[in-house]
């Protein structure tokens, strides 16, 4: 993935996490481990993004 693609994907996942939180407040999710998995995925993507940006500079 390119740096721009990663940034876009991170924003999409953050929006997805926010909507999951809102939906959970309205009607609880059955599998709340999705919150943790999504946060970990976002953190992984941010780390990869930082590594790619470092390589470009």
C-alpha positions in Angstrom: 0.0 0.0 0.0 1.1 3.5 -0.6 1.4 6.1 2.1 -1.8 7.9 0.8 -3.7 4.6 0.8 -2.6 3.9 4.4 -3.7 7.3 5.5 -7.1 6.9 3.9 -7.5 3.4 5.4 -6.6 4.7 8.9 -9.3 7.4 8.6 -11.8 4.8 7.5 -11.0 2.5 10.3 -11.2 5.4 12.9 -14.6 6.3 11.5 -15.7 2.6 11.7 -14.5 2.5 15.3 -16.5 5.6 16.2 -19.7 4.2 14.6 -19.2 0.9 16.4 -19.0 2.9 19.7 -22.1 4.8 18.9 -24.0 1.6 17.9 -22.8 -0.1 21.0 -24.2 2.7 23.2 -27.6 2.3 21.5 -27.8 -1.5 21.4 -24.9 -3.5 22.9 -22.7 -5.5 20.5 -22.5 -9.2 21.1 -18.7 -9.4 20.4 -17.1 -6.4 22.2 -13.6 -7.7 21.4 -14.1 -6.0 18.0 -13.3 -2.7 19.7 -9.9 -4.0 20.8 -9.2 -5.7 17.4 -10.0 -2.5 15.5 -7.8 -0.3 17.8 -5.0 -2.8 17.3 -5.4 -2.7 13.6 -5.3 1.1 13.6 -2.2 1.1 15.7 -0.5 -1.4 13.3 -1.4 0.7 10.3 0.0 3.9 12.0 3.2 2.0 12.8 3.6 0.9 9.2 2.8 4.4 8.0 5.5 5.8 10.2 8.0 3.3 8.9 7.1 4.0 5.3 7.4 7.8 5.8 10.7 7.3 7.5 12.0 5.3 4.5 10.9 8.1 2.1 12.8 10.7 4.0 
